[in-house]
């Protein structure tokens, strides 16, 4: 918590919901690994990814229709449509196919370890592509994530056992 928020751990009005949603997201990742290990170990990655995307599209269309009422908004331009298609096709669909392929080959634990690298990748891409500064907080977070991956992986424990 200190790495993410800094030394001041006070919360401002309205931040409680955001914190709960972040914790819900973390819980969902853990639940997804458990469900995937039990239900999807022999499923074809392409079919699983396609179903995942179709189901989420239907759910989000209902939510967006109810909350945003898109028929009242102006039609987006070509650039916006191309950006959405690029994000959906290149980023999301490809990521799901790779995710389910790793799940099938290496198991649920290894595929969830990959998700721990998302914040580090995002920070590095922000620095490389957008020129965002990297502070000590991001470096500390990357070191914590890297250390956790070493411990979870088990290689560090095996190395220590061999040394003693």
C-alpha angles and dihedrals in degrees: 000000000000091000092052100039103025124230094314106079096178116124126220125226111287096019094102092076091051091050091049091049091051090050089048089053091051090048090050091054090053093046091047091056092050093046093045092051092053103035109027108036094112099031121117110256095223094050093045092049092047092051092046092053095044092049093047091047091055092046094047092045089058093047093044091047092051098042106032103026093214094195087073093055127083117260112267119243129251092264091056092049091049090049091051092048091048093050092045097044105032102030110026103030094043091046092052092049091051091044094054092042090055089045091054095046104035107020137246097291094057094045090053091050088061090059089061088067093060096090092047091049092048092051092047093048090048089053096044101039105026101028093237115166120249114223131196088261091064092045091050090048091050091050091050091049092047092048091049091051091052092051095044093045091061097220092108091053090049090050092050091048091052092049095055 
